Amino acid sequence: MQPSSESFSDDTFHDDEQKIFLNYPRPVFSRPALEQDMPSGKARQVEYNLLMPCRASNIREQRPKERHCTVCGIRLSAAAAVVAAATVFLVLLALHKSGVFAMLSRAQQLWPLIGIHTVSTTEPVAPSPPQQPSHIEPRRPARRRAAVCNITAPAPKLVSDRKWDLGPLWMRVCEKKLNIRHLTVDRNWCWLAMKSQCHEHLKAHLPWAKLQNKAATLGSTPPRTQEAFDPVTHPEVCDNPDAGRSRQWTNQEKSLAREWFRNHVGVYVLGLLSDLGRWNMISGRLKQLRIFATHINGVDMRPSGAFEDAQAAGWVPKSFNFTRAQEVAYRPEQNMGSILGTLGCASAHFKAQSKVMADGLPLAVVFEDDSWPSDDFVERLWSLVHEELPCNWDVASLYSRCPYGSCVSPRLLRVMPDTNEPAWRCHQGVNWGMQAVLYRTDALARIQIPWKHAVFNESRPHCMDVDVALASISDSVNYYAVPAVQDPGFVYETNHPSLRWGINEEAKTTSTTTAASAAPTF
């Protein structure tokens, strides 16, 4: 027997689906057998449950649950879409940070939201670097590595053992001219004569070629027509005054440079507070340039206890024997005199570096208080970092006098040790100047290890000059510099007398014991 839909009221069924279902053929169960044991209403319920076991007994009770599940499903779908979008965004951002997009070309902006750069369809792929550095062109800014370098700038190949090889005739001529004390030391006296011209014209913006000609005029070194020597390889690129000319900055470049400088660069001025005139001079200049700076008091080793305080602070190693270093400095082959002021200067620079690392900005510029930054210092520095500095750099001098190395771009050279000078003199006499130094903060702790080891070496007192020591280890530290020959360049040195030199002269004596009495003996 197959019941029809007319034999039941509409109230018995809860929806149209049940009615449709009953119109389909299905097995017939014995209603009388069921009705003998239970009321008719329950019999019909059991029959329906047997016919549709997949549905719950009370459909009306399921409807709120179904609506809840539907809402949950919508929420889960929306959440999944958000997670997927966030994942795509993070993947693109990670690729951007890794430099994948920037390495594809010299960067046209694709997505301002995250600053991704990729290849322009209208710009040809840049050719490989030319063989002759004289054709080096300024690079466009690259925008990764936390805005501390240009990832498209190739790391230069280091040639650390480059000497001026002269024949025995010229070596004897130069030695006879200069070795008036008849020292029995192995030196290249022709090179000493050439360097001496640079030392006598430190602020004259003269390239090495002219300095060699000056020395040759005095008969103390070979003329360039016979034995030309370029302490800076590829000098046509960066060893000339014109490389320091200022360019016309657009308003957009000025705005970008100012924002980058404010967010990435800490500025510090190092000097003794006993000379307030210097601080007033440079602080006034920095205010004109809208540069905020932190003053760091220098280290004067003359007061009692200053040496112990420097050791306790970590600026001077506790194992350093100043008496021994001063004794070696007085030897005839060193001919240095007192180095008490030099010790204080070195300690002060390591003190400044400790402050830089404590503050933690990506980059830091440390000025000495006799520096005068150029009018467009902020724009110059922004351009140098984004266009010319390779990403392997650790430290860069913004004012390097008598430079020795290899030009890598129009305003930058890679410093190399001067192997014309012996190691016992710390390869001294080139790459002078700590007037303005750019530090990469995350590299400071690493480079301080070999740097301090060189500076506080009692057997090599010339290394106590921190600029000389840094140049001597430039084969293990990625040291770059802006040649001071460039005019106007990044900074000038003012005409204030050297406090370091003054302290050295004040402590100068022919007695090592007396000279060392200003510091404890170990």
SEPALO-600182 format. One line per field, with one value per residue (C-alpha): x, y, z. Coordinates in Angstrom, 1 decimal. Layout:
<pts>
u: [X; ...]
v: [Y; ...]
w: [Z; ...]
</pts>
This chain:
<pts>
u: [0.0; 1.4; -0.1; -0.8; -0.2; -3.9; -4.2; -2.1; -2.6; 0.0; 0.8; 2.1; 5.0; 7.4; 8.4; 7.8; 10.7; 9.0; 5.9; 8.0; 9.8; 6.5; 5.5; 8.4; 8.0; 9.4; 9.1; 5.8; 5.9; 3.0; 1.2; -1.1; 1.9; 3.3; 0.0; -0.6; 2.2; 2.1; -0.2; -0.8; 1.1; 4.2; 3.8; 3.9; 7.0; 8.8; 7.9; 9.4; 12.5; 12.9; 12.4; 14.8; 17.4; 19.7; 17.4; 16.9; 13.7; 12.8; 13.6; 12.5; 15.1; 17.9; 17.1; 18.9; 21.9; 21.9; 21.8; 24.7; 26.8; 26.1; 27.3; 30.4; 31.2; 31.0; 33.3; 35.8; 35.8; 36.4; 39.2; 40.8; 40.7; 42.4; 45.1; 45.8; 46.0; 48.4; 50.5; 50.9; 51.7; 54.4; 55.9; 56.2; 57.6; 60.2; 61.3; 61.5; 63.6; 65.9; 66.7; 65.2; 63.2; 65.9; 68.5; 66.4; 67.2; 67.9; 64.4; 61.3; 58.6; 56.0; 54.0; 54.3; 52.7; 55.7; 58.3; 59.0; 61.2; 61.5; 62.6; 61.1; 59.7; 61.2; 64.6; 67.3; 69.1; 72.3; 75.5; 78.2; 80.7; 83.3; 86.9; 88.1; 86.9; 87.1; 83.7; 82.0; 78.7; 76.8; 74.4; 70.7; 69.6; 68.8; 66.3; 67.2; 69.5; 67.8; 68.9; 72.5; 74.0; 73.5; 73.0; 73.7; 77.2; 79.8; 82.2; 85.7; 88.5; 91.0; 94.7; 96.5; 100.1; 100.8; 104.2; 106.2; 108.9; 111.9; 115.4; 118.4; 119.6; 116.6; 116.4; 120.0; 119.4; 116.3; 117.9; 120.9; 118.6; 116.3; 118.1; 120.0; 120.1; 121.6; 119.1; 119.8; 116.2; 114.6; 112.5; 111.4; 112.7; 111.3; 107.9; 108.6; 109.5; 106.2; 104.2; 105.9; 104.5; 101.0; 101.6; 102.8; 99.7; 97.0; 94.3; 95.3; 93.1; 96.1; 96.0; 98.9; 100.1; 100.8; 102.4; 104.8; 105.8; 106.4; 108.7; 110.4; 111.1; 113.0; 115.0; 113.8; 111.7; 111.5; 109.5; 106.3; 107.8; 110.3; 108.7; 105.0; 103.3; 99.6; 98.9; 95.2; 94.6; 92.3; 93.0; 90.9; 87.8; 88.0; 91.5; 90.7; 89.1; 86.2; 84.8; 83.7; 81.5; 78.0; 75.1; 71.8; 69.4; 65.8; 63.1; 62.2; 65.8; 66.1; 62.9; 64.0; 67.5; 66.1; 63.7; 66.3; 68.8; 66.3; 65.3; 68.6; 71.6; 72.7; 75.1; 77.7; 80.4; 83.5; 85.6; 86.8; 84.4; 87.3; 87.3; 83.8; 84.7; 85.0; 81.6; 79.9; 81.3; 80.3; 77.0; 76.0; 76.9; 74.9; 71.9; 72.2; 72.0; 69.1; 71.1; 70.6; 73.8; 74.9; 78.1; 80.5; 83.2; 86.7; 89.2; 92.0; 94.7; 96.5; 94.3; 95.1; 93.0; 92.0; 93.9; 92.3; 88.8; 89.3; 90.4; 87.4; 85.0; 86.6; 87.9; 91.5; 92.3; 93.3; 96.4; 97.8; 101.2; 101.4; 104.9; 106.2; 104.5; 105.9; 109.4; 109.2; 107.8; 111.0; 113.2; 115.1; 113.4; 109.9; 110.8; 107.4; 107.9; 105.1; 102.0; 99.9; 97.5; 97.3; 96.3; 93.5; 92.3; 92.2; 90.3; 87.8; 87.0; 86.3; 84.2; 82.1; 81.7; 80.3; 77.7; 76.9; 76.3; 74.2; 71.9; 71.4; 70.6; 71.6; 74.2; 76.2; 78.4; 81.0; 82.4; 85.5; 84.8; 87.2; 85.0; 82.8; 80.1; 79.3; 76.0; 74.5; 76.0; 72.7; 72.0; 75.6; 75.6; 72.2; 73.5; 76.8; 75.1; 72.3; 74.4; 78.0; 78.6; 78.7; 76.9; 80.1; 81.3; 82.0; 83.3; 83.8; 85.8; 84.2; 87.5; 90.6; 93.9; 96.8; 94.5; 95.9; 93.7; 91.6; 88.8; 85.5; 83.2; 83.4; 83.4; 84.7; 87.8; 88.4; 91.2; 94.2; 97.2; 100.3; 102.7; 105.5; 105.8; 106.9; 104.5; 106.5; 105.6; 101.9; 102.1; 101.9; 101.5; 98.3; 94.6; 94.8; 91.7; 88.9; 87.1; 83.9; 83.5; 80.4; 79.9; 77.7; 76.5; 75.9; 79.6; 81.2; 81.5; 83.2; 85.7; 86.6; 88.4; 91.2; 91.1; 91.8; 94.4; 96.2; 95.9; 97.0; 100.0; 103.0; 105.5; 103.9; 103.1; 102.4; 99.2; 97.9; 96.7; 93.3; 93.1; 96.5; 95.6; 92.3; 94.1; 96.7; 93.9; 91.9; 92.7; 90.5; 88.0; 86.0; 87.1; 86.1; 86.9; 86.1; 89.4; 90.1; 91.3; 87.7; 86.5; 84.3; 83.6; 81.7; 83.6; 86.4; 88.9; 88.9; 92.1; 91.8; 95.1; 95.2; 94.5; 96.1; 99.3; 99.2; 99.0; 101.8; 104.0; 103.2; 104.3; 107.2; 110.5; 113.7; 113.0; 110.6; 110.1; 109.0; 106.7; 105.1; 104.6; 101.3; 99.9; 100.3; 103.0; 102.2]
v: [0.0; 3.4; 6.3; 9.4; 12.9; 13.5; 11.0; 13.3; 16.8; 19.5; 20.0; 16.5; 17.3; 20.1; 21.2; 20.7; 18.4; 15.8; 16.0; 15.5; 12.6; 10.8; 11.0; 8.7; 4.9; 3.3; 0.0; -0.5; -1.3; -2.9; -0.1; -2.4; -4.1; -0.8; 0.6; -2.5; -1.5; 2.3; 5.2; 6.2; 9.5; 7.7; 5.1; 7.7; 9.2; 5.9; 5.3; 8.6; 8.0; 4.7; 6.2; 9.2; 8.3; 11.1; 13.7; 14.5; 13.7; 17.3; 19.5; 22.7; 22.2; 21.9; 25.2; 27.4; 25.1; 25.2; 29.0; 29.0; 26.7; 28.9; 32.0; 30.1; 29.0; 32.5; 33.7; 30.9; 31.7; 35.4; 34.6; 32.2; 35.0; 37.4; 34.9; 34.2; 37.9; 38.5; 35.5; 36.9; 40.3; 38.9; 36.8; 39.8; 41.9; 39.2; 39.1; 42.8; 42.9; 40.2; 42.4; 40.1; 42.9; 45.5; 43.2; 42.8; 46.4; 49.9; 50.2; 51.9; 52.1; 49.4; 49.3; 52.4; 50.6; 48.5; 50.2; 47.2; 48.0; 46.0; 46.1; 48.9; 47.8; 50.9; 50.9; 48.6; 46.3; 47.9; 46.7; 45.0; 47.3; 48.6; 47.5; 51.1; 52.8; 56.1; 55.4; 54.8; 56.5; 57.5; 54.8; 55.2; 54.7; 51.2; 50.8; 47.8; 46.7; 49.1; 52.0; 51.6; 50.8; 50.3; 46.6; 47.1; 48.4; 45.7; 44.9; 45.9; 43.4; 44.0; 44.3; 44.8; 44.2; 47.1; 48.8; 51.4; 49.2; 51.3; 50.4; 50.5; 53.7; 55.8; 54.2; 55.3; 58.8; 59.3; 57.8; 60.1; 63.1; 62.3; 59.9; 62.7; 60.9; 57.8; 55.4; 51.8; 51.0; 49.6; 52.4; 53.6; 57.1; 58.2; 57.4; 59.2; 62.4; 62.1; 61.7; 64.6; 66.9; 65.7; 66.3; 69.9; 70.6; 68.9; 71.5; 72.3; 69.7; 68.5; 65.1; 62.7; 63.5; 67.1; 66.1; 63.8; 66.6; 68.9; 66.3; 65.7; 69.4; 69.2; 66.2; 63.9; 61.6; 60.5; 62.6; 61.1; 61.0; 58.4; 56.6; 57.5; 56.1; 56.4; 55.7; 55.7; 53.4; 54.8; 58.3; 59.8; 58.6; 60.1; 61.6; 65.1; 68.2; 68.3; 65.1; 67.0; 69.5; 69.8; 68.9; 70.6; 68.8; 68.6; 69.4; 65.7; 64.6; 67.1; 65.8; 62.1; 62.8; 64.7; 62.0; 59.2; 61.1; 61.7; 58.1; 56.3; 58.5; 59.5; 62.4; 62.9; 65.6; 64.5; 67.0; 68.2; 70.4; 72.4; 74.1; 75.4; 77.5; 74.5; 73.1; 76.5; 76.7; 73.3; 73.2; 76.5; 75.1; 72.0; 74.1; 76.0; 72.6; 71.5; 68.6; 67.5; 66.2; 64.7; 65.9; 63.4; 64.6; 63.7; 61.8; 63.9; 61.6; 64.3; 64.2; 61.6; 58.5; 59.2; 56.2; 53.8; 55.2; 54.6; 51.0; 50.5; 51.8; 49.5; 52.2; 51.0; 47.3; 46.5; 44.7; 47.8; 49.0; 52.7; 53.0; 50.4; 52.1; 55.5; 53.9; 52.5; 55.8; 57.6; 55.3; 57.0; 54.9; 55.9; 59.5; 60.3; 62.0; 62.0; 60.0; 61.0; 63.2; 60.5; 57.9; 60.2; 60.8; 57.1; 56.4; 59.2; 57.6; 54.2; 56.0; 57.6; 54.2; 52.8; 55.5; 54.8; 51.1; 51.9; 54.2; 51.6; 53.6; 51.9; 54.6; 57.2; 60.1; 61.1; 64.6; 65.9; 69.4; 71.1; 70.1; 72.2; 70.3; 71.4; 73.2; 70.1; 67.6; 65.7; 65.4; 64.3; 61.6; 60.3; 60.1; 58.5; 55.7; 55.0; 55.4; 54.5; 52.5; 48.8; 46.6; 45.1; 48.4; 48.6; 52.2; 55.2; 58.3; 61.4; 63.3; 61.2; 63.1; 61.5; 58.6; 55.2; 52.6; 52.3; 54.5; 52.6; 55.5; 59.2; 60.1; 57.0; 54.8; 51.5; 52.0; 49.6; 49.2; 51.1; 48.2; 50.6; 51.3; 48.5; 47.0; 48.1; 51.7; 50.6; 51.4; 55.0; 58.3; 57.8; 58.0; 60.6; 62.1; 61.3; 64.7; 63.0; 59.2; 57.2; 54.0; 51.1; 50.3; 46.6; 46.2; 48.2; 45.5; 43.2; 45.7; 47.0; 43.8; 44.1; 47.9; 48.0; 45.2; 47.4; 50.7; 49.4; 47.5; 48.7; 47.7; 49.8; 53.2; 54.7; 52.6; 54.6; 57.1; 55.5; 56.6; 55.1; 51.9; 51.5; 51.9; 49.3; 46.7; 47.7; 44.3; 42.7; 45.6; 47.0; 50.5; 53.2; 56.9; 60.1; 61.7; 65.1; 66.3; 66.7; 70.3; 71.2; 67.7; 66.7; 68.6; 71.1; 71.1; 74.4; 76.2; 75.4; 74.0; 70.3; 69.6; 66.1; 67.7; 70.3; 67.7; 65.7; 68.8; 69.7; 66.2; 66.0; 65.1; 63.2; 61.0; 58.1; 57.7; 61.4; 61.2; 58.1; 59.5; 61.0; 57.5; 54.5; 51.9; 48.3]
w: [0.0; -1.0; 0.9; -1.1; -0.1; 0.3; 3.2; 5.5; 6.5; 5.6; 9.3; 9.6; 7.2; 7.9; 4.4; 0.7; 0.4; 2.5; 0.2; -2.9; -1.3; -0.6; -4.3; -5.3; -5.2; -2.1; -0.2; 1.6; 5.3; 7.1; 8.8; 10.8; 12.3; 13.4; 14.5; 16.8; 19.0; 19.0; 18.3; 14.8; 15.1; 16.2; 13.5; 10.9; 12.5; 12.5; 8.9; 7.8; 9.8; 8.2; 4.7; 5.3; 7.9; 6.8; 8.1; 11.7; 13.4; 14.0; 11.0; 12.7; 15.4; 12.7; 11.0; 13.5; 13.4; 9.6; 9.7; 12.2; 10.0; 7.0; 8.9; 10.1; 6.6; 5.3; 8.1; 7.4; 3.7; 4.3; 6.8; 4.3; 1.6; 4.0; 4.9; 1.3; 0.4; 3.4; 2.3; -1.2; 0.2; 2.5; -0.2; -2.5; 0.3; 1.1; -2.5; -2.5; 0.6; -0.7; -3.7; -6.3; -8.0; -7.7; -9.3; -12.4; -13.5; -12.5; -11.2; -12.3; -9.6; -10.0; -6.8; -4.5; -1.6; -0.9; -3.2; -5.5; -8.4; -11.5; -15.1; -17.2; -20.6; -22.2; -20.6; -22.1; -19.7; -18.4; -20.1; -18.1; -16.4; -18.9; -18.7; -18.4; -15.2; -16.9; -18.3; -15.0; -14.9; -11.7; -10.8; -10.0; -6.4; -5.4; -2.6; -0.5; 2.2; 4.6; 2.4; 3.3; -0.1; -3.9; -4.6; -8.3; -7.5; -8.0; -5.2; -6.5; -6.8; -4.1; -5.1; -1.8; -2.8; -5.3; -5.0; -6.9; -8.3; -9.2; -10.4; -8.1; -9.7; -8.8; -5.4; -4.6; -6.0; -3.8; -0.7; -1.0; -1.3; 1.6; 4.1; 5.8; 9.1; 7.4; 8.8; 8.0; 7.2; 4.1; 2.7; -0.7; -0.5; -3.8; -2.5; 0.7; -1.3; -3.3; -0.1; 1.6; -1.1; -0.3; 3.4; 2.6; 0.5; 2.5; 1.7; -1.8; -3.7; -5.8; -7.5; -7.2; -10.7; -9.8; -6.5; -8.3; -10.6; -7.7; -6.1; -9.4; -9.7; -6.4; -7.7; -5.0; -7.2; -10.8; -13.2; -14.6; -18.1; -16.8; -13.9; -13.4; -10.3; -9.5; -5.8; -6.9; -9.8; -12.5; -11.2; -14.1; -12.3; -8.8; -8.3; -9.6; -8.1; -10.6; -9.2; -6.1; -7.9; -6.6; -8.9; -9.3; -6.9; -7.8; -5.2; -5.2; -4.6; -1.7; -0.1; -0.5; 0.8; 3.8; 4.7; 4.3; 6.4; 9.2; 9.4; 8.8; 9.9; 13.3; 13.6; 16.3; 16.9; 18.7; 20.6; 24.0; 25.9; 27.1; 23.7; 23.4; 20.4; 18.1; 19.3; 18.9; 15.4; 14.1; 16.0; 14.4; 11.0; 11.5; 12.6; 9.3; 7.5; 9.6; 11.0; 14.6; 16.2; 19.5; 21.1; 22.4; 24.8; 23.8; 25.9; 27.5; 28.9; 30.9; 34.1; 36.7; 36.3; 32.7; 31.4; 33.9; 33.2; 29.4; 30.1; 32.4; 29.7; 27.1; 24.9; 25.6; 26.1; 29.7; 28.4; 26.6; 27.9; 27.2; 28.6; 26.1; 23.2; 24.1; 24.4; 20.9; 19.5; 20.6; 18.7; 15.7; 13.1; 14.4; 15.3; 16.7; 20.0; 22.6; 21.7; 24.7; 22.7; 20.0; 22.6; 23.8; 20.2; 19.5; 22.7; 21.8; 18.5; 20.0; 22.6; 19.8; 18.1; 21.4; 21.4; 17.8; 18.5; 21.6; 19.6; 16.9; 13.8; 10.6; 9.7; 11.6; 10.7; 13.3; 12.7; 14.4; 15.7; 13.2; 10.3; 8.1; 6.1; 2.6; 1.8; 0.2; 2.7; 3.2; -0.6; -1.2; 1.4; 0.2; -3.3; -2.3; -0.4; -2.9; -6.1; -5.4; -2.2; -2.8; -0.3; 1.1; 2.7; 6.4; 6.9; 4.6; 5.1; 3.7; 3.6; 2.9; 2.3; 0.4; -0.7; -1.6; -3.3; -6.5; -7.8; -8.1; -9.0; -9.6; -5.9; -4.2; -3.9; -2.3; 0.2; 0.1; 2.4; 1.2; 0.9; -0.2; 3.5; 5.9; 8.4; 11.4; 10.4; 10.0; 6.2; 7.4; 5.5; 3.4; 3.8; 6.5; 8.0; 10.5; 10.0; 8.8; 8.9; 7.8; 9.8; 9.1; 12.5; 12.2; 11.1; 13.9; 16.5; 13.9; 12.6; 16.0; 16.8; 14.2; 14.4; 18.1; 17.7; 15.2; 17.2; 20.6; 19.4; 21.5; 18.9; 16.1; 17.6; 14.2; 14.3; 17.2; 14.6; 14.0; 10.4; 9.7; 11.5; 9.6; 6.3; 7.3; 7.8; 4.7; 3.2; 5.8; 6.4; 3.5; 3.8; 1.2; 1.1; -0.7; -1.9; -0.3; -3.7; -4.7; -4.5; -2.7; -1.6; 1.6; 4.2; 4.7; 7.6; 9.4; 10.4; 14.1; 15.6; 16.3; 19.9; 19.6; 18.3; 21.0; 23.7; 22.1; 22.0; 25.6; 26.8; 24.4; 26.0; 25.3; 28.3; 27.8; 31.5; 31.9; 28.9; 30.2; 33.7; 32.6; 32.3; 34.6; 33.9; 33.4]
</pts>
